[in-house]
Amino acid sequence: MGLLEAIGQSTDDPARETFLTLAAELQSGLTLYWKTAGKILDDSGIVLHPPPPDYLAMEKNIFSTLFLYAYYAADIDPARRVIYVAVNQCLRGMVTGCDNILDDEYKQTLATNLPSRAVRFRSIVDIMVSDRVLFALMLEMAATASLTDTLIRDASAASLRALTRSGVQEASEEGGVGDIPTPERILRDIHHYKTGLLFQCPWAVPGVIETGLGQPAEQLQDHLYRIGMGCQLLDDIVDLAEDVRERRYNYAWSKIFHGAEGHLRREIQTAYNQPATGKQLSRLHDRFPQVIAAVAAEGQHRLEEGLQGLLREDHWHLVAPLTSFLIRRIGADHFLQRATTV
């Protein structure tokens, strides 16, 4: 059962009214992003089509929903929460566009009349337009909220710094890596930047503009960090074979390698050094079920811990269904089901 199904079970559920409000704010913020992008592309030779049918759905924007919930928990003004949703969609467009180029694929941010085969240029357009939408939103905030030019410049710079910390780590893996760091180093030196800090990016702009939030905002960022790290560990299970083949850092692979001893360690190292790694190190999930089960449990625990901290006490009944929803979205539910039988 997903989050939306859970809160729809009872009309007197204390979370129902809250999430109906957040759903409306999410839709307003995403619509603001799309309409602003349309104005920017007007007369550019690129036509922005209407958004896909599921563009505004909470299920499609589950992480944006969690970020919005954090603003709600921090008691940020609803009107500015809507703008921050649009700002986050800008950051999402930039990150997705960069990932597309690095991975030579296309996950859509904007629906345009560009040819579907033009995957690189479509990603470049998504990045450029998202950056200009962010600029337009900053100018609008300056005008309507009486913010100083200095504050807007600081917020704009903060949004870039928030992304580059994660980007620098991604750059270190471009072209593949040769080492297999310990699990502790993977968490501290790689996933901390790759995903943990990325889940705190939505606070880059409000962290500058919103004053007086103090400790609660810092705590909310910590909870988002835990959610991000939990998602990454589950991602690592799902992407294990591909990451090993493409020579990317992976927590589950590090656990397998550094947990092996003697002949098994040498066998794994020899296979990893061979060009045909895909064949030599196949069926890793089946060969090391205890490791997969342990990583799956750790990822789930981090998710639950982060959600428990993020949600208000009267919304704690959503921790379990929301955890299950995220696990299914990541595609790790199969491995967690298997973990219970190991």
C-alpha positions as CSV (number, residue, x, y, z in Angstrom):
1,M,0.0,0.0,0.0
2,G,1.4,3.4,-1.0
3,L,1.2,6.7,0.9
4,L,-1.8,8.1,-0.9
5,E,-3.8,4.9,-0.4
6,A,-2.9,4.9,3.2
7,I,-4.1,8.4,3.9
8,G,-7.3,7.7,1.9
9,Q,-8.5,4.9,4.1
10,S,-10.2,7.0,6.7
11,T,-11.7,10.5,6.5
12,D,-10.7,11.2,10.1
13,D,-7.1,10.4,9.5
14,P,-5.1,13.4,10.9
15,A,-2.7,13.1,7.9
16,R,-5.5,13.3,5.3
17,E,-6.1,17.0,5.4
18,T,-2.4,17.8,5.6
19,F,-1.5,15.7,2.5
20,L,-4.5,17.0,0.5
21,T,-3.1,20.5,1.2
22,L,0.4,19.5,0.2
23,A,-0.9,17.8,-2.9
24,A,-2.5,21.1,-4.0
25,E,0.8,23.0,-3.2
26,L,2.8,20.4,-5.1
27,Q,0.6,20.8,-8.2
28,S,0.8,24.5,-8.0
29,G,4.6,24.5,-7.8
30,L,5.0,22.0,-10.6
31,T,2.6,24.0,-12.8
32,L,4.5,27.1,-12.0
33,Y,7.7,25.5,-13.2
34,W,6.1,24.2,-16.4
35,K,4.4,27.5,-17.3
36,T,7.6,29.5,-16.6
37,A,9.5,27.1,-18.9
38,G,6.9,27.7,-21.6
39,K,7.4,31.4,-21.4
40,I,11.2,31.0,-21.7
41,L,10.9,28.7,-24.7
42,D,8.4,30.9,-26.4
43,D,9.6,31.9,-29.9
44,S,12.8,29.8,-29.4
45,G,12.0,27.3,-32.1
46,I,11.4,24.7,-29.4
47,V,7.8,24.0,-28.6
48,L,6.9,22.9,-25.0
49,H,4.0,20.5,-25.1
50,P,1.5,20.1,-22.2
51,P,2.9,18.1,-19.4
52,P,2.3,14.3,-19.3
53,P,-0.9,13.1,-17.5
54,D,1.0,11.9,-14.4
55,Y,3.2,15.0,-14.2
56,L,1.3,16.4,-11.1
57,A,0.8,13.1,-9.3
58,M,2.2,12.7,-5.8
59,E,3.3,9.1,-6.7
60,K,5.4,10.5,-9.6
61,N,6.9,13.1,-7.4
62,I,7.4,11.3,-4.1
63,F,10.7,12.8,-3.2
64,S,9.4,16.3,-4.1
65,T,6.5,15.5,-1.7
66,L,8.9,14.6,1.1
67,F,10.8,17.8,0.5
68,L,7.6,19.8,0.6
69,Y,6.6,18.0,3.8
70,A,9.8,19.2,5.3
71,Y,8.9,22.8,4.5
72,Y,5.5,22.2,6.1
73,A,7.1,20.8,9.2
74,A,9.4,23.8,9.4
75,D,6.2,26.0,9.2
76,I,7.4,27.9,6.1
77,D,4.7,30.1,4.6
78,P,2.5,28.1,2.1
79,A,3.0,30.6,-0.7
80,R,6.7,30.3,-0.5
81,R,6.5,26.5,-0.2
82,V,4.9,26.5,-3.7
83,I,7.8,28.5,-5.1
84,Y,10.3,26.1,-3.5
85,V,8.5,23.2,-5.2
86,A,9.2,24.9,-8.5
87,V,12.8,25.7,-7.4
88,N,13.3,22.0,-6.6
89,Q,11.9,21.0,-10.0
90,C,14.6,23.3,-11.5
91,L,17.3,21.4,-9.5
92,R,15.7,18.1,-10.5
93,G,15.8,19.1,-14.1
94,M,19.5,20.0,-13.9
95,V,20.5,16.8,-12.1
96,T,18.5,14.6,-14.4
97,G,19.9,16.3,-17.5
98,C,23.4,15.8,-16.3
99,D,22.8,12.2,-15.4
100,N,21.3,11.6,-18.8
101,I,24.4,12.9,-20.6
102,L,26.7,10.9,-18.4
103,D,24.7,7.7,-18.8
104,D,23.8,8.3,-22.5
105,E,20.1,8.0,-21.9
106,Y,17.1,10.3,-21.6
107,K,14.8,10.6,-18.6
108,Q,12.3,13.3,-19.5
109,T,12.1,16.6,-17.7
110,L,10.4,18.7,-20.3
111,A,8.1,17.5,-23.1
112,T,9.1,19.3,-26.3
113,N,8.9,18.8,-30.1
114,L,12.6,17.9,-30.3
115,P,13.3,14.5,-32.0
116,S,13.3,11.6,-29.5
117,R,16.7,10.5,-30.9
118,A,18.3,13.8,-29.9
119,V,18.9,12.6,-26.3
120,R,21.9,14.7,-25.6
121,F,20.5,18.0,-26.9
122,R,17.2,17.4,-25.1
123,S,19.1,17.0,-21.9
124,I,21.0,20.2,-22.6
125,V,17.8,22.0,-23.2
126,D,16.4,20.7,-19.9
127,I,19.4,21.9,-18.1
128,M,19.5,25.4,-19.7
129,V,15.7,25.9,-19.3
130,S,15.7,24.8,-15.7
131,D,18.5,27.2,-14.9
132,R,16.6,30.1,-16.5
133,V,13.4,29.1,-14.7
134,L,15.3,29.2,-11.4
135,F,16.6,32.7,-12.3
136,A,13.0,33.9,-13.1
137,L,11.7,32.5,-9.9
138,M,14.4,34.2,-7.9
139,L,13.5,37.5,-9.6
140,E,9.9,37.0,-8.8
141,M,10.6,36.2,-5.2
142,A,12.7,39.4,-4.9
143,A,9.9,41.5,-6.2
144,T,7.0,39.9,-4.2
145,A,8.8,39.1,-0.9
146,S,10.9,42.3,-0.8
147,L,14.2,40.3,-0.7
148,T,17.5,42.1,-1.2
149,D,19.6,41.6,-4.3
150,T,22.3,40.2,-2.0
151,L,20.0,37.6,-0.6
152,I,18.9,36.5,-4.0
153,R,22.5,36.2,-5.2
154,D,23.4,34.2,-2.1
155,A,20.5,31.9,-2.7
156,S,21.3,31.4,-6.3
157,A,25.0,30.6,-5.5
158,A,23.9,28.2,-2.7
159,S,21.7,26.2,-5.2
160,L,24.8,25.6,-7.4
161,R,27.1,24.7,-4.5
162,A,24.5,22.2,-3.3
163,L,24.6,20.4,-6.6
164,T,28.3,20.6,-7.3
165,R,29.2,18.6,-4.1
166,S,27.3,15.7,-5.5
167,G,28.5,16.3,-9.0
168,V,32.1,16.2,-8.1
169,Q,31.7,12.7,-6.7
170,E,29.8,11.6,-9.8
171,A,32.7,13.0,-11.9
172,S,35.2,10.8,-10.0
173,E,33.4,7.7,-11.3
174,E,33.2,8.8,-14.9
175,G,34.9,6.3,-17.1
176,G,35.0,3.7,-14.3
177,V,37.0,3.2,-11.2
178,G,39.7,0.6,-10.3
179,D,39.5,0.4,-6.5
180,I,37.0,-1.2,-4.2
181,P,36.8,1.0,-1.0
182,T,35.7,-0.5,2.3
183,P,32.0,-0.2,3.1
184,E,32.8,2.4,5.7
185,R,34.6,4.5,3.0
186,I,31.7,4.1,0.6
187,L,29.3,5.6,3.1
188,R,31.7,8.3,4.2
189,D,33.4,9.4,1.1
190,I,31.0,8.5,-1.8
191,H,27.4,8.0,-0.8
192,H,27.6,10.9,1.6
193,Y,28.1,13.3,-1.3
194,K,26.4,11.3,-4.1
195,T,23.0,11.0,-2.4
196,G,23.0,12.1,1.3
197,L,23.9,15.7,0.5
198,L,21.8,15.6,-2.7
199,F,18.7,15.0,-0.5
200,Q,19.6,18.2,1.4
201,C,19.7,20.3,-1.8
202,P,16.1,21.4,-1.5
203,W,17.1,23.4,1.6
204,A,19.8,25.4,-0.3
205,V,17.5,28.2,-1.4
206,P,15.1,28.3,1.6
207,G,18.1,27.9,3.9
208,V,19.3,31.4,2.7
209,I,15.9,33.1,2.4
210,E,14.0,31.7,5.4
211,T,15.3,33.3,8.6
212,G,14.7,32.2,12.2
213,L,14.1,28.5,11.4
214,G,17.2,27.4,13.4
215,Q,17.6,23.9,14.8
216,P,14.3,22.3,13.5
217,A,15.4,23.0,9.9
218,E,18.8,21.4,10.6
219,Q,17.1,18.3,12.1
220,L,14.8,18.0,9.1
221,Q,17.8,18.1,6.8
222,D,19.3,15.3,8.8
223,H,16.2,13.2,8.4
224,L,16.2,13.8,4.6
225,Y,19.8,12.8,4.6
226,R,18.9,9.4,6.2
227,I,16.1,8.9,3.7
228,G,18.5,9.5,0.9
229,M,21.2,7.2,2.2
230,G,18.6,4.4,2.7
231,C,17.4,4.8,-0.9
232,Q,21.0,4.7,-2.1
233,L,21.7,1.4,-0.3
234,L,18.6,-0.1,-1.8
235,D,19.6,1.3,-5.2
236,D,23.0,-0.4,-4.8
237,I,21.3,-3.8,-4.5
238,V,19.2,-3.2,-7.6
239,D,22.1,-1.9,-9.6
240,L,24.7,-4.3,-8.3
241,A,25.5,-6.2,-11.5
242,E,25.5,-3.1,-13.6
243,D,27.7,-1.2,-11.2
244,V,30.3,-3.9,-11.1
245,R,30.3,-4.2,-14.8
246,E,30.6,-0.5,-15.3
247,R,33.1,-0.1,-12.5
248,R,31.1,2.2,-10.3
249,Y,31.2,2.3,-6.5
250,N,28.6,0.2,-4.9
251,Y,28.0,-0.5,-1.2
252,A,26.7,-4.1,-1.6
253,W,29.7,-4.9,-3.9
254,S,32.1,-3.5,-1.3
255,K,30.4,-5.6,1.4
256,I,30.8,-8.7,-0.7
257,F,34.4,-8.1,-1.6
258,H,35.7,-7.0,1.8
259,G,33.7,-9.7,3.6
260,A,35.3,-12.5,1.5
261,E,38.4,-14.2,2.7
262,G,41.2,-16.3,1.3
263,H,40.5,-18.2,-1.9
264,L,37.1,-16.5,-2.4
265,R,38.6,-13.0,-2.2
266,R,41.3,-13.9,-4.7
267,E,38.6,-15.4,-7.0
268,I,36.5,-12.3,-6.8
269,Q,39.5,-10.0,-7.4
270,T,40.7,-12.0,-10.4
271,A,37.2,-12.0,-11.9
272,Y,36.9,-8.2,-11.3
273,N,40.1,-7.6,-13.1
274,Q,38.9,-9.5,-16.2
275,P,37.3,-7.6,-19.1
276,A,34.4,-10.1,-19.2
277,T,33.3,-9.2,-15.7
278,G,29.6,-9.5,-16.7
279,K,30.1,-13.3,-17.2
280,Q,32.7,-13.9,-14.5
281,L,30.7,-12.2,-11.7
282,S,27.2,-13.1,-12.7
283,R,24.4,-14.0,-10.2
284,L,25.9,-12.0,-7.4
285,H,22.5,-11.8,-5.6
286,D,22.3,-15.6,-5.6
287,R,25.9,-16.2,-4.6
288,F,25.8,-13.8,-1.6
289,P,22.3,-13.8,-0.3
290,Q,23.3,-13.0,3.3
291,V,25.2,-9.9,2.2
292,I,22.2,-8.8,0.0
293,A,19.8,-9.4,2.9
294,A,22.0,-7.4,5.3
295,V,22.3,-4.4,3.0
296,A,18.6,-4.5,2.2
297,A,17.8,-4.5,6.0
298,E,20.2,-1.6,6.5
299,G,18.7,0.4,3.7
300,Q,15.2,-0.2,5.0
301,H,16.2,0.8,8.5
302,R,17.7,4.1,7.4
303,L,14.5,4.8,5.4
304,E,12.3,4.1,8.4
305,E,14.5,6.1,10.7
306,G,14.5,9.1,8.4
307,L,10.8,9.0,7.9
308,Q,10.1,8.6,11.6
309,G,12.1,11.8,12.2
310,L,10.6,13.7,9.3
311,L,6.9,13.0,9.9
312,R,4.9,14.6,12.7
313,E,4.0,12.3,15.5
314,D,0.3,12.2,14.4
315,H,1.5,11.0,11.0
316,W,3.8,8.2,12.2
317,H,1.4,5.6,11.0
318,L,2.5,6.5,7.5
319,V,6.1,5.4,8.1
320,A,5.5,1.8,7.2
321,P,3.4,2.3,4.0
322,L,5.6,5.1,2.8
323,T,8.7,2.9,3.3
324,S,7.1,0.2,1.3
325,F,6.1,2.6,-1.4
326,L,9.7,3.9,-1.7
327,I,11.1,0.3,-1.7
328,R,8.8,-0.6,-4.5
329,R,9.6,2.5,-6.5
330,I,13.3,1.7,-6.2
331,G,12.6,-1.9,-7.3
332,A,14.1,-3.5,-4.2
333,D,11.0,-5.1,-2.8
334,H,11.9,-8.5,-4.4
335,F,15.2,-8.5,-2.5
336,L,13.6,-7.6,0.8
337,Q,11.1,-10.4,0.4
338,R,13.9,-12.8,-0.3
339,A,15.9,-11.4,2.7
340,T,13.2,-12.7,5.1
341,T,13.8,-16.2,4.0
342,V,17.7,-16.1,4.2
